[in-house]
Amino acid sequence: MNFNSSNTEKLQKIAAGEFRKKILVLPIIFLIALLCHSNLVPLEETHWDAPIYVLLSKFAAETDLLAQYHQQAQDIQLGPGDNAHWYFTRIGHVLLLGEVVKLFGNDENALMAMQWLYRFLMALSVPLCIVLAKQLGVLLRAKQPDFTWWTASLIAALSYVASDGFRGLQGHLTSEPPAFLAMVLFAWVLSRAIEKTSLAYGAFAGVLLFLLFFIRIDAVLPGLIFLLVMFVMVWRAKKFAAIPSMLLAGMVSLTLYLLYAWWFFPLVNPSTLLKFSAEAKEMFPGLMTKGLFAIMIAGGLLWIGAGACLMMPRLWRDPLIIFAVSWLVLSLLPMLIDSVHGRSIQARMAFFIAAPLLILATEGWRQILRQLVEYRKINTLVVAIVLLIILALIPHAFFRQESRDFVVNHLPSEMQKYFFISLPENEVSKLSQYAEDARLGLMVRPLFERWTLEYSKAQQLAEYLYSPSRSVYLIWPTEKSPGQHSLQNYIRLIRFFGRPYPENTHLSLNQLPNTVDDEPCAYQWPTELEPVVFCSKIDSSHLKELNNEKIEVFVLSADDYPMPEIPAAELSAVWSARPFMLYRVADKSTHF
């Protein structure tokens, strides 16, 4: 293994004209990645966590959220799920969205700005992966990439951008886009520290590694694995001059973590995080086959180029390939173990595999292009193109239904549970809700992970409910049919668009609004901070009390959701926009 060193050798300079051709690849990739899938409006085909972060961004913008986490750390209920501790494990992401709300306010403009910010983060991450691949190639091979490599990198990057794994992250308001950028930036800075044996670069890499932890706690693992694998390769190559900068990166990151864990004790202490991980495995059960397929979705069409690379045995001794495979496998190992043990895995969780897969896919496409140009061999290229077409054109719904029928008809019942949680009795050929998905492409997220929320309707409801100088109750349906999402996230959006908080508002983090679906109305009362009470159950005595207090009560219904249970009263429709209908519990209706 050879490492580039400015003190020992000079790499061949690239001609100016050729350099200009190569450098154009990066802005091309950035612009395509930025504009691809830009037809999506905010909260369209998004993950169900996105509206949670939208509401949290309001808290972060209008309160001193981080200071309140410090003050209330001892009282916060620990563990995963929909509570303050889980939110804290993504606090950097929440604070970033909060800055957007500070600039634009809690309205539609903020949602648009959030979406374009996260599009920018993902679009920037993809060419940065190419820069990282180039840097690692120079570091591990002591060779500058040729024109064929740059062409292959363009093909690999575009194959990722065209994949649903990228579409599921680009512009969506989950913690993965900023974590992805932080991870790739850390890896590049660390590789520069090794190349230049620079302590300054090493210290900066340590800050970025901690930033990755701050944005999304579990995303720090692939960063740590990158550091450890690189350390092993440097040690084996006996390039000991680079070790101090790597050790400094680890020490800086560890120091920042210890200060962070002390200040917010016990939210991110080691024992707390281990318990958090163990409980998460029990709270979110899933199937091994679905988990493995979700990982495939995360890589998308990158698997074709990466597969071509790994099918060429002569590349197995290449130090860059060894590094990329080690980084990929070791980073995936905890997720693979969790999947085998039945924990639910979603495609977005495996976002980090795009970086090592881009390295492998670039090398795979480079070999395919070399065989075509130098040896006039077209077989490998034809196979790769055929696979691309198959993966792009076979509907996921068709594959799912066919596989369901195969499992039912050809596998014993004790094996069926490893493929599907439930199978319809006596209706094995009936199409499920997933078969209604018209999206082409074999490796696309299931419909359940692509939920579209019509935020404009939530905004209209908020404008009415949060009228000045009044308090109201909104009763909403918490019951839902199998396969449906809870309307809880629409309630979160209504609250996001609601009245801004008074200055110096203090939140009770253990009692953040809308974390309990079935809390009766009698247990809540409107306040200056929360003039609208969202609840699901009301009895006749409490309804009478509210009438006496001149507090209005509304009922929200939605198509395909059971109507909330309310005492005998006349409901007057005051607003309608499918799938929603708003009623006032009164004798007369008021239209708006």
PELIN-V860693 format. One record per residue. RES is the residue in one letter. OMEGA is omega as a letter, one per 40 degrees, with the letter a starting at -180 (NA if undefined). BURIAL is b if it has 24 or more other ideal C-beta (glycine too) atoms within 12 Angstrom, else e. D_FIRST is the distance of its C-alpha to the first C-alpha in Angstrom with 1 decimal. Layout:
BEGIN
RES:OMEGA:BURIAL:D_FIRST  RES:OMEGA:BURIAL:D_FIRST
END
This chain:
BEGIN
M:i:b:0.0  N:i:e:3.8  F:i:b:6.8  N:i:b:10.1  S:a:e:12.7  S:a:e:16.3  N:a:e:17.1  T:a:e:14.8  E:i:e:14.7  K:i:e:16.8  L:a:e:15.8  Q:a:e:18.5  K:a:e:21.4  I:i:e:22.9  A:a:e:26.5  A:a:e:29.0  G:i:e:30.6  E:i:e:27.4  F:i:e:26.2  R:i:e:29.5  K:a:e:29.2  K:a:b:25.8  I:i:e:26.9  L:a:e:30.0  V:a:b:28.0  L:i:b:27.7  P:i:e:31.4  I:i:b:32.3  I:a:b:30.3  F:a:b:31.9  L:i:e:35.4  I:i:b:35.3  A:a:b:33.9  L:a:b:36.6  L:i:e:39.4  C:a:b:38.5  H:a:b:40.7  S:i:e:42.7  N:a:e:45.9  L:i:b:45.5  V:i:e:47.9  P:i:b:47.3  L:i:b:47.3  E:a:b:47.3  E:a:b:45.3  T:i:b:43.9  H:a:b:43.0  W:i:b:45.9  D:a:b:44.2  A:i:b:44.4  P:i:b:48.1  I:a:b:47.5  Y:i:b:45.2  V:i:b:47.7  L:i:b:50.4  L:i:b:48.1  S:i:b:47.4  K:i:b:51.2  F:a:b:51.1  A:a:b:48.2  A:a:b:50.0  E:i:b:53.4  T:i:b:52.9  D:a:e:50.7  L:a:b:48.7  L:i:b:46.0  A:i:e:48.7  Q:i:b:50.6  Y:i:b:47.7  H:a:e:47.5  Q:a:e:51.3  Q:a:b:51.5  A:a:b:48.3  Q:a:e:50.3  D:a:e:52.6  I:i:b:50.2  Q:a:b:50.1  L:i:b:46.6  G:a:b:44.9  P:a:b:43.7  G:a:e:46.0  D:i:b:48.1  N:a:b:48.6  A:a:b:47.7  H:i:b:44.8  W:i:b:43.0  Y:a:b:43.6  F:i:b:42.1  T:i:b:38.7  R:a:b:38.5  I:i:b:40.3  G:i:b:38.0  H:a:b:38.5  V:a:b:42.3  L:i:b:42.5  L:i:b:40.8  L:i:b:43.3  G:i:b:46.0  E:i:e:45.3  V:i:b:46.0  V:i:b:49.3  K:a:e:50.2  L:a:e:49.8  F:a:e:51.5  G:a:e:53.7  N:a:b:53.9  D:a:b:54.8  E:i:b:53.5  N:i:e:51.9  A:i:b:49.6  L:i:b:48.5  M:a:b:47.8  A:i:b:45.8  M:a:b:43.8  Q:a:b:42.9  W:i:b:41.8  L:a:b:39.8  Y:i:b:37.9  R:i:b:37.5  F:a:b:36.1  L:i:b:33.6  M:a:b:32.3  A:i:b:32.4  L:a:b:30.3  S:a:b:27.8  V:i:b:27.0  P:i:b:25.9  L:i:b:24.1  C:i:b:22.0  I:i:b:21.2  V:i:b:20.4  L:i:b:18.1  A:i:b:16.3  K:a:b:16.1  Q:i:b:14.8  L:i:b:12.0  G:i:b:11.1  V:a:b:11.2  L:a:b:9.3  L:a:b:6.3  R:a:b:6.8  A:i:b:8.8  K:i:e:11.7  Q:i:e:15.1  P:i:b:16.6  D:a:b:19.4  F:i:b:22.9  T:i:b:22.4  W:a:b:19.8  W:i:b:22.4  T:i:b:25.1  A:i:b:23.3  S:i:b:22.7  L:i:b:26.5  I:a:b:27.4  A:a:b:25.2  A:a:b:26.7  L:i:b:30.2  S:i:b:29.9  Y:a:b:29.3  V:a:b:32.1  A:a:b:34.5  S:i:b:33.9  D:i:b:36.3  G:i:b:33.6  F:i:b:33.3  R:a:b:37.1  G:i:b:37.6  L:a:b:35.8  Q:i:b:36.6  G:i:b:39.7  H:a:b:40.4  L:i:b:41.3  T:a:b:39.1  S:a:b:36.4  E:a:b:33.4  P:i:b:33.3  P:i:b:33.0  A:i:b:30.6  F:i:b:28.3  L:a:b:28.3  A:a:b:27.8  M:a:b:24.8  V:i:b:23.0  L:i:b:24.0  F:a:b:22.7  A:a:b:19.2  W:a:b:19.1  V:i:b:20.5  L:i:b:18.1  S:i:b:15.1  R:i:b:17.0  A:i:b:17.7  I:a:b:14.1  E:a:b:13.5  K:a:b:16.8  T:a:b:16.9  S:i:b:20.4  L:i:e:22.7  A:i:e:25.0  Y:i:b:22.5  G:i:b:21.6  A:i:b:25.4  F:i:b:26.0  A:i:b:23.3  G:i:b:25.3  V:i:b:28.5  L:i:b:27.1  L:i:b:26.1  F:i:b:29.6  L:i:b:31.0  L:i:b:29.5  F:a:b:31.3  F:a:b:34.4  I:a:b:34.5  R:a:b:33.9  I:a:b:33.3  D:i:b:31.5  A:a:b:29.1  V:a:b:27.4  L:i:b:25.7  P:i:b:23.1  G:i:b:22.4  L:a:b:22.0  I:i:b:19.7  F:a:b:17.4  L:a:b:17.5  L:i:b:17.0  V:i:b:14.1  M:i:b:12.3  F:i:b:13.4  V:a:e:12.1  M:i:b:8.5  V:a:b:9.0  W:a:e:10.9  R:i:e:8.7  A:i:b:6.1  K:i:e:9.6  K:a:b:10.0  F:i:e:13.5  A:a:b:15.2  A:a:b:14.3  I:a:b:15.9  P:a:b:19.5  S:i:b:19.4  M:i:b:18.2  L:i:b:20.9  L:i:b:23.4  A:i:b:22.8  G:a:b:23.6  M:i:e:26.5  V:i:b:28.1  S:a:b:27.9  L:i:e:29.4  T:i:e:32.1  L:i:b:33.2  Y:a:b:33.3  L:i:e:35.5  L:i:e:37.8  Y:i:b:38.1  A:i:b:38.8  W:a:e:41.4  W:a:e:43.1  F:i:b:43.4  F:e:e:43.9  P:a:b:43.8  L:a:b:42.4  V:i:b:38.7  N:a:e:38.7  P:a:e:36.4  S:i:e:39.3  T:a:b:40.8  L:i:b:37.6  L:i:e:37.2  K:i:e:40.8  F:a:b:40.5  S:a:b:37.7  A:a:e:39.8  E:i:e:42.8  A:i:b:41.1  K:a:b:40.1  E:a:e:43.8  M:a:e:45.2  F:a:b:43.3  P:i:e:43.5  G:a:b:42.1  L:a:b:41.0  M:a:b:37.8  T:i:b:38.0  K:i:b:38.7  G:i:b:35.9  L:i:b:33.3  F:i:b:34.9  A:i:b:34.8  I:i:b:31.0  M:i:b:31.0  I:a:b:33.3  A:i:b:31.0  G:i:b:28.3  G:a:b:30.9  L:i:b:30.0  L:a:b:26.3  W:a:b:26.2  I:i:b:27.0  G:i:b:24.0  A:i:b:21.7  G:i:b:23.5  A:i:b:23.0  C:a:b:19.2  L:i:b:19.3  M:i:e:21.7  M:a:b:19.4  P:a:e:17.7  R:i:e:15.4  L:a:b:13.6  W:i:e:13.2  R:i:e:9.8  D:a:b:8.5  P:i:b:6.4  L:i:b:9.4  I:i:b:11.9  I:a:b:10.9  F:a:b:11.3  A:i:b:14.5  V:i:b:16.0  S:i:b:15.5  W:a:b:17.1  L:a:b:19.8  V:a:b:20.8  L:i:b:20.9  S:a:b:22.8  L:a:b:25.2  L:i:e:25.8  P:i:b:28.7  M:i:b:30.3  L:i:e:30.1  I:i:e:31.7  D:a:b:34.3  S:i:b:35.1  V:a:e:35.5  H:i:e:37.9  G:i:e:39.9  R:a:b:39.0  S:i:b:39.5  I:i:b:36.4  Q:a:b:36.8  A:a:b:34.5  R:a:b:34.4  M:a:b:33.0  A:a:b:29.7  F:a:b:29.2  F:a:b:25.7  I:a:b:24.2  A:a:b:24.7  A:i:b:21.6  P:i:b:18.9  L:i:b:21.2  L:i:b:21.4  I:a:b:17.6  L:a:b:17.9  A:i:b:21.3  T:i:b:20.1  E:i:b:17.5  G:i:b:20.3  W:i:b:22.9  R:i:b:20.7  Q:i:b:20.5  I:i:b:24.2  L:i:b:25.0  R:i:b:23.1  Q:a:b:25.1  L:a:e:28.2  V:a:e:27.8  E:a:e:26.2  Y:i:e:27.6  R:i:e:30.7  K:a:e:29.9  I:a:e:31.6  N:a:e:31.6  T:i:b:28.6  L:i:b:29.9  V:i:e:33.3  V:a:e:32.2  A:a:b:30.3  I:i:e:33.3  V:i:e:35.7  L:i:b:33.8  L:a:b:33.9  I:a:e:37.6  I:a:e:38.2  L:a:b:36.5  A:a:b:38.2  L:i:e:41.7  I:i:e:42.3  P:i:b:44.3  H:a:b:42.9  A:i:b:46.5  F:i:b:47.1  F:a:b:44.1  R:a:b:45.1  Q:i:b:48.7  E:i:e:47.8  S:i:b:45.5  R:i:b:48.2  D:i:b:50.7  F:a:e:48.5  V:a:b:47.9  V:a:b:51.6  N:a:e:52.8  H:a:e:50.4  L:i:e:48.9  P:a:e:50.9  S:a:e:51.9  E:i:e:49.9  M:a:e:46.7  Q:a:b:47.8  K:i:e:47.2  Y:a:e:43.4  F:a:b:43.6  F:i:b:46.4  I:a:e:48.1  S:i:e:51.4  L:a:b:52.9  P:i:e:56.4  E:i:e:59.0  N:i:e:61.0  E:a:e:59.2  V:a:e:55.9  S:a:e:56.2  K:a:e:57.1  L:i:e:54.5  S:i:b:53.1  Q:a:e:52.6  Y:a:b:49.1  A:i:e:50.6  E:a:e:52.2  D:a:b:48.9  A:a:e:49.0  R:i:b:45.3  L:i:e:43.5  G:a:b:40.0  L:a:b:39.0  M:i:b:36.5  V:i:b:38.8  R:i:b:39.8  P:a:b:43.1  L:a:b:46.2  F:i:b:46.5  E:i:b:43.3  R:a:b:44.7  W:i:b:47.8  T:i:b:49.7  L:i:b:51.8  E:a:b:54.6  Y:a:b:54.3  S:i:b:57.3  K:i:b:59.6  A:i:b:58.4  Q:i:b:59.0  Q:i:b:62.6  L:a:b:63.3  A:a:b:62.0  E:i:e:64.2  Y:a:b:67.2  L:a:b:66.6  Y:i:b:65.6  S:a:e:68.8  P:i:e:70.0  S:i:e:72.2  R:i:e:72.1  S:a:b:70.4  V:i:b:69.9  Y:i:b:68.6  L:i:b:66.5  I:a:b:66.5  W:a:b:63.7  P:i:b:62.8  T:i:b:60.2  E:i:e:60.7  K:i:e:58.7  S:i:e:58.4  P:i:e:55.4  G:i:e:52.6  Q:i:e:53.8  H:i:b:52.3  S:i:b:54.4  L:i:b:56.3  Q:a:b:55.0  N:i:b:52.5  Y:i:b:55.4  I:i:b:57.1  R:i:b:54.1  L:i:b:54.2  I:i:b:57.9  R:i:b:57.3  F:a:b:54.5  F:a:b:57.1  G:a:b:59.8  R:i:b:61.3  P:i:b:59.0  Y:i:b:59.1  P:a:e:61.3  E:i:e:59.7  N:i:e:58.3  T:i:e:58.3  H:a:e:57.2  L:i:b:55.7  S:a:e:55.9  L:i:b:52.4  N:a:e:53.5  Q:i:e:56.1  L:a:b:54.3  P:i:b:56.5  N:i:b:56.1  T:i:b:53.9  V:a:e:56.8  D:a:b:58.0  D:i:e:61.3  E:a:e:62.7  P:a:b:66.5  C:a:b:68.0  A:a:e:70.4  Y:a:e:67.5  Q:i:b:66.6  W:a:e:68.5  P:i:b:67.8  T:i:e:66.9  E:i:e:66.4  L:a:b:62.6  E:a:b:62.9  P:i:b:66.1  V:i:b:65.1  V:i:b:64.9  F:a:b:62.9  C:a:b:64.0  S:a:b:64.7  K:i:b:67.9  I:i:b:71.3  D:a:e:74.6  S:a:e:78.2  S:i:e:79.0  H:i:b:75.9  L:i:b:76.6  K:i:e:80.2  E:i:e:79.0  L:i:b:76.7  N:i:e:79.6  N:i:e:81.9  E:a:e:79.3  K:i:e:79.1  I:a:b:75.3  E:i:b:74.3  V:i:b:72.5  F:i:b:70.5  V:i:b:69.0  L:i:b:65.9  S:i:b:65.7  A:i:b:63.1  D:i:e:63.2  D:i:e:62.3  Y:i:b:62.3  P:i:e:65.2  M:i:e:67.7  P:i:b:67.6  E:i:b:70.5  I:i:b:73.1  P:i:e:76.8  A:a:e:79.5  A:i:b:79.6  E:i:e:79.9  L:i:b:76.7  S:a:e:76.9  A:a:e:74.1  V:a:b:73.1  W:a:b:69.9  S:i:e:68.1  A:a:e:64.8  R:e:e:63.3  P:a:e:62.0  F:i:b:63.7  M:a:b:67.3  L:i:b:68.6  Y:i:b:71.9  R:i:b:74.1  V:a:b:76.0  A:i:e:79.3  D:a:e:82.5  K:i:e:81.7  S:i:e:78.5  T:a:e:77.1  H:i:e:75.1  F:NA:e:72.3
END
